[in-house]
Amino acid sequence: MTSEEHPSVMFCGTKFNLNLKRNDVIAIDFDGTLFETFKPYDPRKAGPPVMKMIKFVKGLLQKGKKVVIFTARVNSKEHTPAQIKYTHKLIGGLCKKYLGQRLPITSEKHHLMSTIYDDRAIQVERNTGRIIK
């Protein structure tokens, strides 16, 4: 099957071709995962980069993985359109500086996400409810 035969979907303002054998997007949390948590919270500021995660994400990108930033900072129920626009510029600029490219940004989980890296998440084994420690 060629890339033209794969269906596509818009996600985070980016068109993703869906390869039926491998349609995964890796979501990386921003605050506390890719960049240190900035306290007190201010949507106009970010903490310093977590270099171990920067290196990890660079490796994913070099391998051709599809990566998105997953952050509540762009949640429209919590932030104004002006804050969200500023946040896109802030995070986009930081991604360009530290990762070499701007990444799509979302606050919503999506069926394309195969993996989420987040400092607050607790992994649960699929379809069993068993918490993995």
Residue frames relative to the residue before (quaternion, step in Angstrom):
aa qw qx qy qz dx dy dz
M 1.0000 0.0000 0.0000 0.0000 0.00 0.00 0.00
T 0.3311 -0.7511 0.5370 0.1944 3.59 -0.81 0.96
S 0.6609 -0.5007 0.3609 0.4269 3.58 -1.25 0.27
E 0.6066 0.5559 -0.3596 0.4401 3.60 1.15 -0.52
E 0.6740 0.4952 -0.2927 0.4636 3.61 1.14 -0.55
H 0.5790 0.5726 -0.3847 0.4347 3.60 1.24 -0.28
P 0.4372 -0.6640 0.5231 0.3071 3.59 -0.92 0.81
S 0.2231 -0.7678 0.5821 0.1481 3.57 -1.21 0.40
V 0.1566 -0.7653 0.6191 0.0804 3.52 -1.32 0.40
M 0.3779 -0.6823 0.5683 0.2621 3.56 -1.14 0.63
F 0.0953 0.7712 -0.6187 0.1154 3.55 -0.89 1.00
C 0.8321 0.0069 -0.0564 0.5518 3.59 -0.74 1.07
G 0.6699 -0.5094 0.3049 0.4459 3.60 1.04 0.67
T 0.6457 0.4774 -0.3077 0.5104 3.57 1.31 0.19
K 0.3674 -0.7153 0.5489 0.2284 3.57 -1.01 0.82
F 0.0892 -0.7894 0.6072 0.0176 3.56 -0.71 1.12
N 0.3245 -0.6983 0.6001 0.2167 3.55 -0.97 0.89
L 0.3031 -0.7626 0.5473 0.1648 3.55 -0.88 0.93
N 0.1559 -0.7497 0.6398 0.0663 3.53 -0.53 1.21
L 0.4197 -0.7570 0.4363 0.2460 3.57 -0.42 1.18
K 0.6532 0.4877 -0.3215 0.4818 3.60 1.18 -0.39
R 0.8127 0.0650 0.0181 0.5787 3.59 1.11 -0.61
N 0.1648 0.8124 -0.5390 0.1492 3.57 0.15 1.25
D 0.3403 0.7825 -0.4626 0.2406 3.56 0.86 0.92
V 0.1397 -0.7287 0.6665 0.0727 3.47 -1.23 0.78
I 0.2603 -0.7594 0.5780 0.1463 3.57 -0.90 0.91
A 0.1921 -0.7916 0.5753 0.0739 3.56 -0.71 1.14
I 0.1175 -0.7865 0.6057 0.0282 3.55 -0.90 1.01
D 0.3939 -0.7073 0.5379 0.2348 3.58 -0.72 1.08
F 0.4451 -0.7082 0.4833 0.2584 3.58 -1.07 0.70
D 0.7969 0.3019 -0.1617 0.4976 3.61 0.38 -1.23
G 0.8258 0.1959 -0.1705 0.5007 3.55 -0.77 1.05
T 0.7208 0.3653 -0.2333 0.5409 3.59 1.27 -0.13
L 0.7913 0.2282 -0.1188 0.5547 3.59 0.54 -1.17
F 0.7640 0.1028 -0.0548 0.6346 3.56 1.17 -0.70
E 0.5698 -0.6015 0.4299 0.3588 3.56 -1.08 0.70
T 0.5621 -0.5950 0.4575 0.3473 3.54 -1.17 0.66
F 0.2582 -0.7544 0.5863 0.1431 3.57 -0.88 0.98
K 0.0293 -0.8115 0.5834 -0.0161 3.59 -0.70 1.07
P 0.5010 -0.2578 -0.8219 0.0840 1.48 -1.80 1.71
Y 0.6611 -0.5271 0.3507 0.4027 3.57 -1.16 0.59
D 0.0892 0.7484 -0.6504 0.0945 3.52 -0.97 0.95
P 0.3792 -0.7648 0.4666 0.2316 3.62 -0.43 1.15
R 0.6364 0.5348 -0.3277 0.4490 3.60 1.26 -0.22
K 0.7448 0.3587 -0.1935 0.5283 3.58 1.28 -0.17
A 0.1437 -0.7627 0.6231 0.0973 3.55 -1.28 0.43
G 0.5009 -0.6297 0.5007 0.3191 3.53 -1.19 0.57
P 0.6818 -0.4664 0.3467 0.4443 3.58 -1.27 0.00
P 0.6060 -0.5719 0.3986 0.3832 3.59 -1.18 0.47
V 0.3619 -0.6550 0.6133 0.2528 3.54 -1.27 0.57
M 0.3208 -0.8230 0.4318 0.1824 3.55 0.02 1.33
K 0.5914 0.5601 -0.3758 0.4419 3.61 1.08 -0.58
M 0.6901 0.4501 -0.2775 0.4941 3.60 0.99 -0.82
I 0.5800 0.5610 -0.3771 0.4546 3.60 1.08 -0.65
K 0.6648 0.4975 -0.2921 0.4746 3.58 0.90 -0.95
F 0.6392 0.5342 -0.3155 0.4543 3.58 0.98 -0.89
V 0.6923 0.4662 -0.2806 0.4739 3.59 0.84 -0.98
K 0.6015 0.5441 -0.3574 0.4630 3.61 1.00 -0.71
G 0.6458 0.5215 -0.3107 0.4630 3.56 1.00 -0.84
L 0.6308 0.5225 -0.3298 0.4694 3.58 1.00 -0.80
L 0.6792 0.4951 -0.2894 0.4580 3.55 0.89 -0.96
Q 0.6394 0.5242 -0.3258 0.4586 3.59 1.00 -0.78
K 0.6750 0.4677 -0.2854 0.4941 3.57 1.16 -0.58
G 0.5628 -0.6356 0.3727 0.3746 3.60 1.27 0.07
K 0.3829 0.7268 -0.4893 0.2928 3.60 1.21 0.31
K 0.4131 -0.6677 0.5616 0.2609 3.54 -1.23 0.59
V 0.0096 -0.8165 0.5743 -0.0585 3.59 -0.54 1.19
V 0.0517 -0.7686 0.6369 0.0311 3.55 -1.09 0.82
I 0.4274 -0.6419 0.5643 0.2948 3.54 -1.27 0.46
F 0.1534 -0.7856 0.5988 0.0282 3.54 -0.84 1.10
T 0.2407 0.7999 -0.5055 0.2161 3.58 -0.27 1.24
A 0.4846 -0.6567 0.5035 0.2836 3.54 -1.10 0.77
R 0.4809 0.6913 -0.4228 0.3347 3.59 1.23 -0.23
V 0.7431 0.3465 -0.2218 0.5277 3.62 1.16 -0.42
N 0.3447 0.7259 -0.5070 0.3117 3.58 1.20 0.56
S 0.3722 -0.7740 0.4737 0.1952 3.58 -0.53 1.18
K 0.6027 0.5488 -0.3696 0.4460 3.60 1.20 -0.22
E 0.7427 0.3943 -0.2003 0.5027 3.58 1.21 -0.51
H 0.7876 0.2623 -0.1152 0.5455 3.59 1.16 -0.56
T 0.5131 -0.6363 0.4847 0.3113 3.54 -1.18 0.62
P 0.6547 -0.4970 0.3756 0.4281 3.59 -1.21 0.32
A 0.6368 0.5233 -0.3351 0.4564 3.62 1.02 -0.73
Q 0.6427 0.5076 -0.3223 0.4748 3.61 1.00 -0.80
I 0.6578 0.5113 -0.3103 0.4578 3.58 0.93 -0.87
K 0.6372 0.5173 -0.3256 0.4694 3.58 0.97 -0.82
Y 0.6563 0.4985 -0.3079 0.4754 3.58 0.93 -0.88
T 0.6457 0.5339 -0.3144 0.4462 3.58 0.97 -0.90
H 0.6256 0.5282 -0.3385 0.4636 3.59 0.98 -0.78
K 0.6586 0.4919 -0.3071 0.4797 3.59 0.99 -0.83
L 0.6536 0.5238 -0.3115 0.4487 3.60 0.93 -0.92
I 0.7234 0.4300 -0.2492 0.4792 3.57 0.70 -1.09
G 0.6253 0.5404 -0.3384 0.4500 3.58 0.99 -0.78
G 0.6712 0.4971 -0.2929 0.4655 3.57 0.96 -0.88
L 0.6583 0.4987 -0.3086 0.4720 3.58 1.00 -0.80
C 0.6290 0.5143 -0.3331 0.4784 3.60 1.03 -0.74
K 0.6398 0.5197 -0.3254 0.4634 3.59 0.93 -0.86
K 0.6835 0.5000 -0.2859 0.4485 3.57 0.91 -0.96
Y 0.8094 0.3180 -0.1451 0.4718 3.60 0.75 -1.04
L 0.7653 0.3369 -0.1897 0.5146 3.61 1.12 -0.57
G 0.5082 -0.6779 0.4015 0.3478 3.55 1.27 -0.21
Q 0.7915 0.1256 -0.0899 0.5913 3.58 1.28 0.01
R 0.4877 -0.6112 0.5291 0.3296 3.53 -1.27 0.46
L 0.2043 -0.7784 0.5833 0.1099 3.55 -1.04 0.80
P 0.5747 -0.5512 0.4510 0.4032 3.59 -1.15 0.46
I 0.1926 -0.7824 0.5874 0.0761 3.58 -1.13 0.74
T 0.0831 0.7932 -0.5988 0.0726 3.57 -0.97 0.89
S 0.2918 -0.7202 0.5918 0.2141 3.53 -1.32 0.31
E 0.6686 0.5062 -0.2871 0.4629 3.57 1.28 -0.04
K 0.4573 -0.6296 0.5476 0.3076 3.52 -1.12 0.73
H 0.1030 -0.7909 0.6028 0.0232 3.55 -1.15 0.65
H 0.5936 -0.6002 0.4002 0.3568 3.59 -1.08 0.66
L 0.5998 0.5639 -0.3683 0.4320 3.60 1.19 -0.32
M 0.5746 0.5974 -0.3864 0.4046 3.59 1.19 -0.40
S 0.1742 -0.7898 0.5815 0.0881 3.54 -0.69 1.10
T 0.7933 0.1009 -0.0112 0.6003 3.55 1.17 -0.66
I 0.0820 -0.7676 0.6341 0.0453 3.56 -1.08 0.80
Y 0.1491 -0.7560 0.6323 0.0800 3.57 -0.86 1.02
D 0.1663 0.7895 -0.5576 0.1952 3.56 -0.54 1.23
D 0.4773 -0.6956 0.4626 0.2725 3.58 -0.93 0.85
R 0.7140 0.4470 -0.2574 0.4735 3.63 1.18 -0.33
A 0.5774 0.6352 -0.3673 0.3581 3.58 1.19 -0.33
I 0.1795 -0.7183 0.6598 0.1283 3.52 -1.31 0.54
Q 0.3789 -0.7537 0.4903 0.2191 3.56 -0.67 1.07
V 0.1200 -0.7578 0.6401 0.0413 3.52 -1.08 0.91
E 0.4784 -0.6679 0.4859 0.2982 3.57 -0.87 0.95
R 0.5455 -0.6589 0.4203 0.3027 3.55 -0.83 1.03
N 0.8798 0.0842 -0.1009 0.4569 3.52 -1.07 0.93
T 0.6891 0.4689 -0.3064 0.4598 3.64 1.16 0.21
G 0.3807 -0.7207 0.4924 0.3051 3.60 1.08 -0.65
R 0.4914 0.6620 -0.4361 0.3606 3.61 1.26 -0.04
I 0.3287 -0.7362 0.5616 0.1859 3.56 -0.79 1.05
I 0.2569 -0.7668 0.5746 0.1262 3.54 -0.86 1.03
K 0.1684 -0.8107 0.5563 0.0704 3.57 -0.76 1.05
